[in-house]
């Protein structure tokens, strides 16, 4: 690689100063940083690149190489990536696919060993990642940590398998990510003492403070569905050394618009200190996970970004290992070819498969909350026809179903409120964490049509109504596409608009739908085995 220089006002985050500098780079390494006069440098600012401290690449609907092509435009140079979505579909083979594909592009992907696959015993996944598998993965240099330990009850009650996985991470001196929404007090203390080092699920400042005082690092999450920035950003002045930014789940349309750069801009607009914010966005993940990436020091890998000014924070260029990978809003990374591993083995469904027969006077109803992963449990009286309970569009109560994609089983059904759809159905094979097919709609016929479109494509997102069916195929594990990320963003935007034209009032209806099967987040969720109470951690009889 040729030697070259980049100049500008260097933002020294650790030194908490800004000074004009000329940065000399050769063979991807920073050779020299020369302080100079302001008149001798370009009209731009240089700083380390952003690190997303917790993200599921699969939720972008893109393979890692395509995610990288879009993220670098916004100044992201690295991600702490939990591959448990594809792990739930394909096991270790899926994790290795993510590593292999990510290695083909100039970007720093740091993957974790999934700790909870399947997430619970109350759902059907396509694979299991055992203690032996975790041991195998943690020995890989690309695997830097044990990914989110969602089974916090298993931690607190000393589950043997959970303890063994945590012990392996400690054996290999790799940190353990936490995942304990709502956990506070003595239980939170015990969870942290068992080895959990981070949590990205805090949705109140009180919860975050409780975990911070016990030594846990808190991630401020702002994704396409879960948005906790406003609730937590006020903690940053006192706790910036123990905080990071993350997206967790980022759909392609929002990734096209921005990434962590948006959180930096919002924090600065609220009057937060520049160096505090950049510690959170750029350095804390590097320090916590001991990442082998550069932070604009002599001898470092040349991983940095150029912005127009701290006031505007427009990313002008991104460099990774000395290579310019984005320039003036355009990616410079080329797409790479990709195989499409998958697992789909269920039959087409009929409208009768979605009928709910029940003598119940009142039935439990999932209430989706816009921008949250948690849900509420409501109860409603619903009308019945020939013994079958009916949806009530006037009350915004629709039917929801989860279909086992790995074998042909009975469809699990329930009711849900707040999606807003007036006619039709939407469906997805992205349904955390086991990624069975999830569908909701105003009629059994629409739900069957949307489900079958997903089955025939062996994965995707779908909307169907009186105007026909629109499908975004996701042939890679039923989770991702290998097509150009910007074209997938466009196709997803079209589907999102279609769902909203059908009446959905949610900010991101498909993203919200994908979390309605996530049993580890209370209160009510639906698995392929039935309606589940996330607080009691038990199925609901109704």
Secondary structure by P-SEA (a helix, b strand, c coil): ccccccccccccccccbbbbbbbbbccccccccccccccccccbbbbbbbbccccccccccccaaaaaaaaaaaccccccccaaaaaaccaaaaaaaaaaaaacccbbbbbbccccccccccccccccccaaaaaaaaacccccccccccaaaaaaaccaaaaaaaaaaaaacbbbbbbbcccccaaaaaaaaaccccccccccaaaaaaaaaabbbbbbcccccccccccccccccccccccccccccccaaaaaaccaaaaaaaaaaacccaaaaaaacccaaaaaaccccccccccccccbbbbcccccccccccccccccccccccccbbbbbbbbbbbbbbcccccccccccccccbbbbbbbbccccbbbbbbbbbbbcccbbbbbccccbbbbbccccccccccccccccccccccccccccccccccccccccccaaaaaaaaaaaaaacbbbbcccccbbbbbccccccccccccaaaaaaaaaaaaaaaaaaccccccaaaaaaaccccccccccccccccccccccccccc
